[in-house]
Amino acid sequence: MSANNIVRILGLLAAVVAALISGGFPYDATVIAILGLVGGYYVGAGDRTAYLVLAVALAAVHGAIDGIPGVGMYVTSILGQVSNLVSAGAVTVIVVHIYEELTA
């Protein structure tokens, strides 16, 4: 299993656990942000645009189904944490792209 897959799995696991446990776990936002930043490093040059679109789309729509009784608040919470993870990764994608443009 590659480091890329390990970071993605850990990030998603941390996001789901933080969303489902009342109050999250200690330093959950920090853990999710760090895993997102590291995960963004592994996004390939050909996938950057799709990744940035995913980050914007998740941030825009993660609360759209909050009104569904029973499961809506859980799905919204999970998607919100995944949005935080992907948004942190988007920061790395942007920084890596700028670095590559400046050093090319």
C-alpha positions in Angstrom: 0.0 0.0 0.0 1.4 3.4 -1.0 1.9 6.3 1.3 -0.7 8.2 -0.8 -3.4 5.6 0.0 -2.4 5.4 3.7 -2.8 9.2 4.1 -6.1 9.2 2.2 -7.5 6.4 4.3 -6.3 7.9 7.6 -7.8 11.3 6.5 -11.2 9.9 5.7 -11.2 7.8 8.9 -10.3 10.8 11.0 -13.0 12.9 9.3 -15.7 10.2 9.8 -14.7 9.6 13.5 -14.6 13.4 14.2 -18.1 13.8 12.6 -19.7 10.9 14.4 -18.3 11.3 17.9 -19.9 14.1 19.9 -17.3 16.8 20.3 -14.9 14.9 18.1 -11.6 13.7 19.5 -8.7 15.8 20.9 -7.1 17.9 18.2 -9.4 16.5 15.5 -9.3 19.7 13.4 -5.5 19.7 13.6 -5.2 16.1 12.6 -7.6 16.5 9.7 -5.8 19.7 8.5 -2.4 18.0 8.6 -3.6 14.9 6.8 -5.3 17.1 4.2 -2.1 19.1 3.7 0.0 15.9 3.3 -2.7 14.3 1.1 -2.7 17.3 -1.2 1.0 16.7 -1.9 0.1 13.4 -3.6 -2.4 14.9 -6.1 -0.9 14.6 -9.5 -0.5 17.5 -12.0 -3.3 16.1 -14.2 -5.7 15.8 -11.3 -5.3 19.2 -9.7 -8.2 20.9 -11.4 -10.6 18.2 -10.5 -9.3 18.2 -6.9 -9.8 22.0 -6.7 -13.3 21.7 -8.1 -14.1 18.9 -5.6 -12.9 21.2 -2.7 -15.2 24.1 -3.9 -18.1 21.7 -4.5 -17.9 20.1 -1.1 -17.6 23.4 0.7 -20.7 24.6 -1.2 -23.0 21.7 -0.8 -22.0 19.7 2.2 -25.0 21.0 4.2 -27.6 20.5 1.5 -29.3 17.4 3.0 -29.3 18.4 6.6 -33.1 18.4 6.5 -33.5 14.7 6.0 -34.8 13.3 9.2 -32.6 10.7 10.9 -29.5 10.6 8.7 -29.2 14.1 7.3 -27.3 15.6 10.2 -24.8 12.7 10.2 -24.2 12.8 6.5 -23.9 16.6 6.7 -21.4 16.3 9.5 -19.3 13.7 7.7 -19.3 15.7 4.5 -18.4 18.8 6.4 -15.3 17.1 7.9 -14.4 15.6 4.5 -14.7 19.2 3.1 -12.2 20.4 5.7 -9.8 17.6 4.7 -10.1 18.3 1.0 -9.8 22.1 1.5 -6.6 21.6 3.4 -5.3 19.4 0.6 -6.3 22.2 -1.9 -4.0 24.6 -0.1 -1.1 22.2 -0.8 -2.2 21.7 -4.4 -2.1 25.5 -4.9 1.2 26.0 -3.2 2.8 23.1 -5.1 1.5 24.5 -8.4 2.8 28.0 -7.6 6.2 26.5 -6.6 6.4 24.6 -9.9 5.5 27.7 -11.9 8.1 29.8 -10.2 10.9 27.1 -10.6 10.1 26.1 -14.2 
